[in-house]
Amino acid sequence: MKSILVTGGAGFIGANFVPYFVNKYPDYKIINLDKLTYAGNLNNVAECNGKNNYQFVQGDICDQALIEKLFNENDIRGVIHFAAESHVDNSISGPRAFVETNVLGTFTLLDTARKHWMEAPHKVKAGYEDSRFHHISTDEVYGALGDTGFFTETTPYMPSSPYSASKAGSDMLVRAYYHTFGMNVTVSNCSNNYGPKQHPEKLIPKIISNALSEKNIPIYGDGKNVRDWLYVLDHCKAIDLIFHTGKAGETYNIGGHNERNNLQIVDAICSILDQKQPRANGKSYKDLVVFVADRPGHDRRYAIDATKLTTQLGWKADENFETGIVKTVEWYLNYLNKHQAA
């Protein structure tokens, strides 16, 4: 049984990926390493409990002794690296944790994998030829776009926040290990994810939970910041594809071609909630929207060109925003109503 280390598998994207991967690959032993910070939730991977190809380990990717122990005891043959501090607002108020986790944590994983898989630079140990390190990153490393154009894999990096700067640093480390050591690595940069299991601090779950709690729904600035929205399970399928069939040393952009500004997002969610769980006072949830001061360094627009991924590896998103947002709202309605009743 081939052992794959998944880091950050109790966070939003990881907790959607791990059950998908555990069920799809019964011949892999999936070791889910997560520090369980405020953003990690073991309930999100409860469906994996009892599976004979799944193990959870609580720990920090910066803990070199732990990482080495996991590699040696399990003979790790693949790493899928989600673990990261990822909330921009938190990186503004406390940037150190972002540098430590995103840069030093990625370095610790990379270097441990290198020592386990390789004899010397550009010389892989016998039997480890297929061992791969896949690093999950963000489109925020590219900075902001104007009203037109898209990020491609060759777009220069221009991070605007301590979060995106720390992710840019981790991307560069991964690429350096390919060029310097010949290590089998791939990188993916994705657009904004949405879907089940996302932490309530993020835009879409915050809109839903505030609406249902009859609280104001805060929108930054004028609400016209644009993001390309990617349904989380489509992202998971893309990572699976890159990990197994991507070319070593390559970067792949993953995007949904679903550009929406924040006003369109809140309007879509409130319309769905108005239908599925109307307010007691008969008014629309849209009346709860309030505009708040914009955050520092708030990028105006992101949009991904995923042509390389679609043409070279054959990936295609199963959801568009209209289908994905309905599934997302329905999941949160079920989740929040169940927890309020408990």
Helices and strands as residue ranges (DSSP letters): E 2-7, H 12-24, E 28-34, G 42-48, E 54-58, H 64-74, E 76-81, H 88-93, H 96-98, I 99-105, H 106-117, E 118-120, E 123-124, E 132-138, G 139-142, H 162-181, E 185-190, E 192-194, H 203-212, E 217-220, E 226-231, H 232-245, E 251-254, E 259-261, H 262-276, G 285-288, E 289-292, H 307-313, H 321-341
